[in-house]
């Protein structure tokens, strides 16, 4: 049986992903790296307390990495701190994954990510994608969801308003702009798992509409 690692397992998508993996029976062990104990006592979960600002652990016998690390500029406090998490930390983890010989690295990004964007958020995401894509990892899966639906532990007012707006717009988001439809975190989690199990040797970038389609199969 294989062993998976989830980075960002306490967030919206990461927590759902953890449950999906445990229910799937695909892995004999799911390792999670967390800042503080989650209290999870599942026999197939190994919890590693990590100081993410310091040296990171090795990825011992990890087959697949699922990276759901992400924050907002408001929550991080500054653009620099946001970049330290959404770019620097993700890239550091991908480097360790590459050095450890993992089979796949699936990572959450954002719709519109572009390393040449004038928008700081999208630029940081795009630069992260570029860096991760250039590591020697056989299968790199980059998820670019639109606004993510689901019950978060914290309230993001801008995102909350965006969800209402996106629901109203949904009937009009068709054809080439279908990718801008909001998508549920569980759909993203299911798609990440399905894509990882395909073991496709390449870099794959998927927008919201593609993510939705894969999870629906």
ROTI-994216 format. One record per residue (C-alpha): residue number from 1; residue in three letters; x, y, z. Coordinates in Angstrom, 2 decimals, decimal comma. Layout:
% residues N
[NUM "Ala" [X Y Z]]
...
END
This chain:
% residues 217
[1 "Unk" [0,00 0,00 0,00]]
[2 "Unk" [1,12 3,56 -0,72]]
[3 "Unk" [1,66 6,45 1,69]]
[4 "Unk" [0,31 9,96 1,12]]
[5 "Unk" [1,23 13,31 2,61]]
[6 "Unk" [-1,23 16,18 2,97]]
[7 "Unk" [0,09 19,71 3,44]]
[8 "Unk" [-2,59 22,11 4,64]]
[9 "Unk" [-4,86 19,41 6,05]]
[10 "Unk" [-6,61 21,78 8,49]]
[11 "Unk" [-7,96 24,11 5,80]]
[12 "Unk" [-11,27 23,77 3,95]]
[13 "Unk" [-10,10 21,66 1,01]]
[14 "Unk" [-7,33 19,90 2,93]]
[15 "Unk" [-9,64 18,66 5,70]]
[16 "Unk" [-12,12 17,30 3,17]]
[17 "Unk" [-9,28 15,72 1,23]]
[18 "Unk" [-8,07 13,95 4,38]]
[19 "Unk" [-11,49 12,39 4,93]]
[20 "Unk" [-11,76 11,39 1,28]]
[21 "Unk" [-8,35 9,67 1,36]]
[22 "Unk" [-9,10 7,82 4,58]]
[23 "Unk" [-12,40 6,57 3,15]]
[24 "Unk" [-10,85 5,62 -0,19]]
[25 "Unk" [-8,58 2,86 1,11]]
[26 "Unk" [-5,95 3,93 -1,43]]
[27 "Unk" [-3,26 4,45 1,20]]
[28 "Unk" [-2,15 2,41 4,17]]
[29 "Unk" [-0,98 5,64 5,83]]
[30 "Unk" [-1,77 9,34 5,44]]
[31 "Unk" [0,79 11,68 6,95]]
[32 "Unk" [-0,16 15,27 7,78]]
[33 "Unk" [2,18 18,14 8,63]]
[34 "Unk" [0,56 20,61 11,02]]
[35 "Unk" [1,60 23,56 13,19]]
[36 "Unk" [-0,20 22,17 16,24]]
[37 "Unk" [-1,96 18,94 17,10]]
[38 "Unk" [-5,34 18,41 15,48]]
[39 "Unk" [-6,46 15,76 17,94]]
[40 "Unk" [-7,07 13,27 15,13]]
[41 "Unk" [-6,66 9,71 16,36]]
[42 "Unk" [-7,40 7,71 13,21]]
[43 "Unk" [-5,14 4,62 13,03]]
[44 "Unk" [-4,08 5,42 9,46]]
[45 "Unk" [-3,12 9,05 10,17]]
[46 "Unk" [0,39 10,06 11,24]]
[47 "Unk" [0,52 13,62 12,54]]
[48 "Unk" [3,84 15,48 12,38]]
[49 "Unk" [4,12 18,78 14,27]]
[50 "Unk" [6,18 21,10 12,07]]
[51 "Unk" [7,76 24,53 12,47]]
[52 "Unk" [7,20 25,69 8,90]]
[53 "Unk" [9,49 28,69 9,38]]
[54 "Unk" [12,41 26,37 10,15]]
[55 "Unk" [13,83 23,22 8,53]]
[56 "Unk" [11,12 20,92 7,19]]
[57 "Unk" [11,05 17,15 7,78]]
[58 "Unk" [12,09 14,63 5,17]]
[59 "Unk" [9,37 12,89 3,18]]
[60 "Unk" [10,06 9,31 4,12]]
[61 "Unk" [8,47 6,69 1,82]]
[62 "Unk" [5,87 9,16 0,53]]
[63 "Unk" [4,25 8,19 -2,76]]
[64 "Unk" [1,96 11,16 -3,37]]
[65 "Unk" [1,87 14,68 -1,96]]
[66 "Unk" [-1,34 16,71 -1,81]]
[67 "Unk" [-0,58 20,38 -1,16]]
[68 "Unk" [-3,48 22,56 -0,03]]
[69 "Unk" [-1,38 25,28 1,57]]
[70 "Unk" [-2,82 28,73 1,06]]
[71 "Unk" [-3,86 31,92 2,82]]
[72 "Unk" [-4,99 35,45 1,96]]
[73 "Unk" [-3,10 38,73 2,11]]
[74 "Unk" [-5,56 39,94 4,76]]
[75 "Unk" [-4,98 36,91 6,97]]
[76 "Unk" [-1,21 36,89 6,40]]
[77 "Unk" [-0,99 40,60 7,22]]
[78 "Unk" [1,35 41,74 4,46]]
[79 "Unk" [2,16 40,88 0,85]]
[80 "Unk" [5,54 39,59 2,00]]
[81 "Unk" [4,02 37,21 4,54]]
[82 "Unk" [1,45 36,06 2,01]]
[83 "Unk" [4,22 35,26 -0,46]]
[84 "Unk" [6,18 33,43 2,25]]
[85 "Unk" [3,27 30,99 2,60]]
[86 "Unk" [1,69 30,71 -0,84]]
[87 "Unk" [4,96 30,71 -2,76]]
[88 "Unk" [8,02 30,10 -0,62]]
[89 "Unk" [6,60 27,39 1,65]]
[90 "Unk" [4,91 25,53 -1,21]]
[91 "Unk" [8,10 25,62 -3,29]]
[92 "Unk" [10,19 24,39 -0,33]]
[93 "Unk" [7,81 21,46 0,09]]
[94 "Unk" [7,96 20,68 -3,63]]
[95 "Unk" [11,77 20,74 -3,49]]
[96 "Unk" [11,76 18,20 -0,66]]
[97 "Unk" [9,23 16,10 -2,58]]
[98 "Unk" [11,49 16,15 -5,62]]
[99 "Unk" [14,59 15,25 -3,59]]
[100 "Unk" [12,65 12,45 -1,87]]
[101 "Unk" [11,56 10,85 -5,13]]
[102 "Unk" [7,80 11,19 -4,72]]
[103 "Unk" [5,60 9,94 -7,52]]
[104 "Unk" [3,24 12,93 -7,71]]
[105 "Unk" [2,70 16,43 -6,34]]
[106 "Unk" [-0,82 17,86 -6,54]]
[107 "Unk" [-1,09 21,51 -5,54]]
[108 "Unk" [-3,82 24,10 -5,11]]
[109 "Unk" [-3,37 27,31 -7,06]]
[110 "Unk" [-5,99 29,76 -8,33]]
[111 "Unk" [-7,90 30,57 -11,45]]
[112 "Unk" [-6,08 33,33 -13,32]]
[113 "Unk" [-2,67 32,44 -11,89]]
[114 "Unk" [0,02 34,04 -14,04]]
[115 "Unk" [3,62 34,81 -13,13]]
[116 "Unk" [3,45 37,93 -15,32]]
[117 "Unk" [0,22 39,25 -13,82]]
[118 "Unk" [0,01 42,79 -12,43]]
[119 "Unk" [-2,22 41,40 -9,67]]
[120 "Unk" [-0,03 40,40 -6,72]]
[121 "Unk" [-2,16 37,41 -5,67]]
[122 "Unk" [-2,27 35,92 -9,17]]
[123 "Unk" [1,41 36,73 -9,77]]
[124 "Unk" [2,48 34,88 -6,61]]
[125 "Unk" [0,36 31,88 -7,57]]
[126 "Unk" [1,77 31,90 -11,09]]
[127 "Unk" [5,35 32,06 -9,86]]
[128 "Unk" [4,63 29,17 -7,49]]
[129 "Unk" [3,25 27,10 -10,37]]
[130 "Unk" [6,32 27,85 -12,50]]
[131 "Unk" [8,73 26,82 -9,73]]
[132 "Unk" [6,87 23,62 -8,84]]
[133 "Unk" [6,60 22,63 -12,49]]
[134 "Unk" [10,37 22,71 -12,89]]
[135 "Unk" [11,20 20,19 -10,18]]
[136 "Unk" [11,98 16,61 -11,15]]
[137 "Unk" [8,66 15,17 -10,04]]
[138 "Unk" [7,10 12,68 -12,50]]
[139 "Unk" [3,52 13,90 -12,08]]
[140 "Unk" [2,70 17,51 -11,19]]
[141 "Unk" [-0,98 18,41 -10,92]]
[142 "Unk" [-1,92 22,08 -10,60]]
[143 "Unk" [-5,49 22,88 -9,60]]
[144 "Unk" [-6,86 26,29 -10,54]]
[145 "Unk" [-10,28 26,55 -8,89]]
[146 "Unk" [-12,51 29,59 -9,01]]
[147 "Unk" [-14,22 30,70 -5,78]]
[148 "Unk" [-14,34 27,68 -3,46]]
[149 "Unk" [-17,60 26,71 -1,81]]
[150 "Unk" [-17,80 25,01 1,59]]
[151 "Unk" [-17,93 25,77 5,29]]
[152 "Unk" [-14,74 27,47 6,41]]
[153 "Unk" [-13,66 27,77 10,03]]
[154 "Unk" [-12,95 31,45 9,47]]
[155 "Unk" [-15,17 33,99 7,73]]
[156 "Unk" [-13,76 35,67 4,62]]
[157 "Unk" [-16,17 38,53 3,94]]
[158 "Unk" [-14,93 39,24 0,40]]
[159 "Unk" [-15,18 35,56 -0,48]]
[160 "Unk" [-18,60 35,25 1,18]]
[161 "Unk" [-19,93 38,07 -0,98]]
[162 "Unk" [-18,24 36,56 -4,00]]
[163 "Unk" [-20,02 33,25 -3,46]]
[164 "Unk" [-23,42 34,95 -3,52]]
[165 "Unk" [-22,48 36,87 -6,65]]
[166 "Unk" [-21,16 33,73 -8,36]]
[167 "Unk" [-24,37 31,82 -7,63]]
[168 "Unk" [-26,33 34,58 -9,35]]
[169 "Unk" [-23,95 34,54 -12,31]]
[170 "Unk" [-23,83 30,75 -12,68]]
[171 "Unk" [-26,52 30,48 -15,41]]
[172 "Unk" [-24,56 32,95 -17,54]]
[173 "Unk" [-21,15 31,34 -17,09]]
[174 "Unk" [-21,17 28,99 -20,05]]
[175 "Unk" [-18,80 28,06 -22,86]]
[176 "Unk" [-15,30 29,49 -22,50]]
[177 "Unk" [-16,18 31,33 -19,27]]
[178 "Unk" [-17,65 28,25 -17,58]]
[179 "Unk" [-14,35 27,90 -15,70]]
[180 "Unk" [-15,26 30,93 -13,57]]
[181 "Unk" [-18,13 29,10 -11,88]]
[182 "Unk" [-17,69 28,58 -8,13]]
[183 "Unk" [-16,72 25,04 -7,17]]
[184 "Unk" [-17,15 23,05 -3,96]]
[185 "Unk" [-14,08 22,02 -1,99]]
[186 "Unk" [-15,22 18,39 -1,99]]
[187 "Unk" [-15,27 18,41 -5,78]]
[188 "Unk" [-11,69 19,69 -5,81]]
[189 "Unk" [-10,60 17,03 -3,31]]
[190 "Unk" [-12,19 14,21 -5,30]]
[191 "Unk" [-10,62 15,46 -8,52]]
[192 "Unk" [-7,17 15,74 -6,94]]
[193 "Unk" [-7,36 12,12 -5,83]]
[194 "Unk" [-8,58 10,83 -9,19]]
[195 "Unk" [-5,91 12,74 -11,09]]
[196 "Unk" [-3,15 11,56 -8,77]]
[197 "Unk" [-4,15 7,93 -9,23]]
[198 "Unk" [-3,76 8,25 -13,00]]
[199 "Unk" [0,02 8,52 -12,55]]
[200 "Unk" [0,33 10,64 -15,69]]
[201 "Unk" [3,97 11,65 -16,24]]
[202 "Unk" [3,64 15,34 -17,09]]
[203 "Unk" [2,59 18,70 -15,69]]
[204 "Unk" [-1,18 19,11 -15,79]]
[205 "Unk" [-2,97 22,40 -15,16]]
[206 "Unk" [-6,72 22,20 -14,62]]
[207 "Unk" [-9,27 25,02 -14,44]]
[208 "Unk" [-12,52 24,84 -12,44]]
[209 "Unk" [-14,65 23,43 -15,26]]
[210 "Unk" [-12,13 20,62 -15,89]]
[211 "Unk" [-11,92 19,88 -12,17]]
[212 "Unk" [-15,70 19,63 -12,01]]
[213 "Unk" [-15,82 17,35 -15,03]]
[214 "Unk" [-13,22 14,93 -13,65]]
[215 "Unk" [-14,89 14,67 -10,26]]
[216 "Unk" [-18,24 13,93 -11,94]]
[217 "Unk" [-16,99 10,87 -13,83]]
END
